[in-house]
Amino acid sequence: MDAEVSRDEQEAADRRRAVRAGLSAVVMWVGIEFGIRTAGGVAIGLTFLAVTGWGEPPPGHIGALSFGLLAPALLVLWVAFHRRIRRDRIGLPELGYRFTWTAGLIGIASGVSLLGVLWLTAAIDTRIFGPNIEFLNIVAATPMLGILALFVANGLLAPIVEELAWRGYIQGRLALGWGPRAALLATVLFFAVKHMIVDVSLSRSVTLVVASLALGVIRDRWGTFASTLAHFAMNFTATTAAVFEALTR
């Protein structure tokens, strides 16, 4: 009897540790990304202001600054989560990675299929919040080097790093303590709110929630490799569409 009680207590303690690890990882992500992108942007902007005396930086500088800081933030986050994964001695299977042809094909097909759904959610967001004219103006004024940084960061690095951290580590840790369904819903909420705060993307609320939910379901059913490819298909296409719309307006 004592052995069973001890085992139950140990399992309960392991679940609590897993939940704490997942929640602290959410805080770590927000702190690092917010610190690098927002604080870094403010610091550089104030330097521009002090040196040039601009009343307001041109939109092109804002875009280049924002897009240029995203890639370093993601690289720092990649290193931070790898350190945490090594510290916790978590292997790729525990992070949900299944490197199979089936997972790859399902991931790509899911991402492509979701484009129609996200087109609908984008229309809903526009109906609720209005068109995001400010973002399109910034993209249109951004130099080509800044546009390239946007493609590299949002189209390539973000799917890889965000899936490792959010669906692989955070959703996986929370699932150990709360179960897969509660972990999925919590990750959807945290992921969407993170984008709304750090990216100032309240105008994409519906799209963010639906996309996060879809990626979480794909991760649960077919693994993190599949959700990464689905995320890549969605992000790269959405980035291309936004740049095309901005440059052809």
Buried (B, 14 or more C-beta within 10 A) or exposed (E): EEEEEEEEEEEEEEBEBBBEBBBEBBEBBBEBBBEBBBEBBEEBBEEBEEEEEEEEBEBBBBBBBBBBBBBBBBBBBBEBBEEBBEEBEBEBEBBBBBEEEEBBEBBBBBBBEBBEBBEEBBEEBBEEEEEBEEBBBBBBBBEEEBBEBBBBBBBBBBBBBBBBBBBBBBBBBBBBBBEBEEBBBBBBBBBBBBBBBBBEBBBBBBBBBBBBBBBBBBBBEBBBBBBBBBBBBBBBBBBEBBBEEBEEE
